[in-house]
Amino acid sequence: MRRGGDAPDHVRAFVALPIGSGMRARISELVGEIRHRVPGVRLVRPEGIHLTLRFLGPTLPAQIQSLGPRLQTIAAACPPSEAKVAGLGVFPAQGRPRVLWLGVSLPPPVLALQAACEEAAVGAGFPPETRPFRSHLTLGRWRERAPTPDLPAADLGPLSLETLVLYRSELRREGALYTPLASFPLGA
């Protein structure tokens, strides 16, 4: 096994909507402002922030080939959209925090896109996701026990969603590296 749990014939993959440079800049500014409020959190590099619609995990080449046309079809059925980015929180809501997140309110077409991504994943041979979908941008993770931080209100405004991407994820000591395997414009 290689680092990250990939078998030699698998890649670790997920389906997401990338965010643009303007939103990345606003997120970087917010993180700079709250860094002192979240001791012990390992922050995600700004270029690694994205809106995950379906985590796939270990993925065979045949599954990628099967998933590509499905994702192209569902991306074409979803118009480019705008989401609202606001609210800071942690997962889980009770107990020891593990994930620091920034909320994203998705419009109905993008919620339908997420549901279609789930169906496409199951159709390509992935097990169904058992947890409910919660749209968010992961800002950081805690490895050690930490108290729940006191987080300020956050409203970063609109986020343009224009492309669906199938990513490869490689876990590295300095943080995960995400490489697009295929991109599908929304509404095309």
C-alpha positions, 0 to 999 in steps of 0.5 A: 500500500502507498501513503494514503491507503491507495492500492497500486491500481487505485487512486483516491478520488472525489467530485467537487466544485472548485472555487475562484481566486476572488473567493480564495482571497476572501477566505485567506483574509478570514482565516488570517482574522480567526487564526488566533481563535482556533489553536491546534487546527491544521489549516487547509492551504487556500488552493486546496479549498473546494466544495466536495459533492461526493467523496469516492475514496479508493477508485479503480481506473474502470470506475473513473472511465464509467464515472466520466460520461455520467458526470458530463451529463449531469454537469450539462443539466445544471446551469452555472449557479451562485451560492452564498458563503456564510457561517463558521462552524465545527464538525461534529456539532457536539463534543470534540471538534475535528473539522473547522468549516465555512458554510455554503448555501446552495441553490436548488439546481446545485443540490440536484447536482449533488444528488445526481453525483451520488447516483452517478457514483453508485452507478459506477460501483461505489457504495451509497453514502450513508451520511447526509450531505452538508455543503461546506468548505473545509478550512482546517482539521484538528488532530488533537483534542481541543475545546470548541472555539468561539467563532465570529460571524462570517459572510463572504458573499456570493460564490460562482459555481461553473465547473464540476471536477473529478479530482485525484487526492494524494495525501502528503505530509505537507497536506493533500495535493488535488489533481483534476482528472476531468472537468465538466462545465456546468450547463454545457 
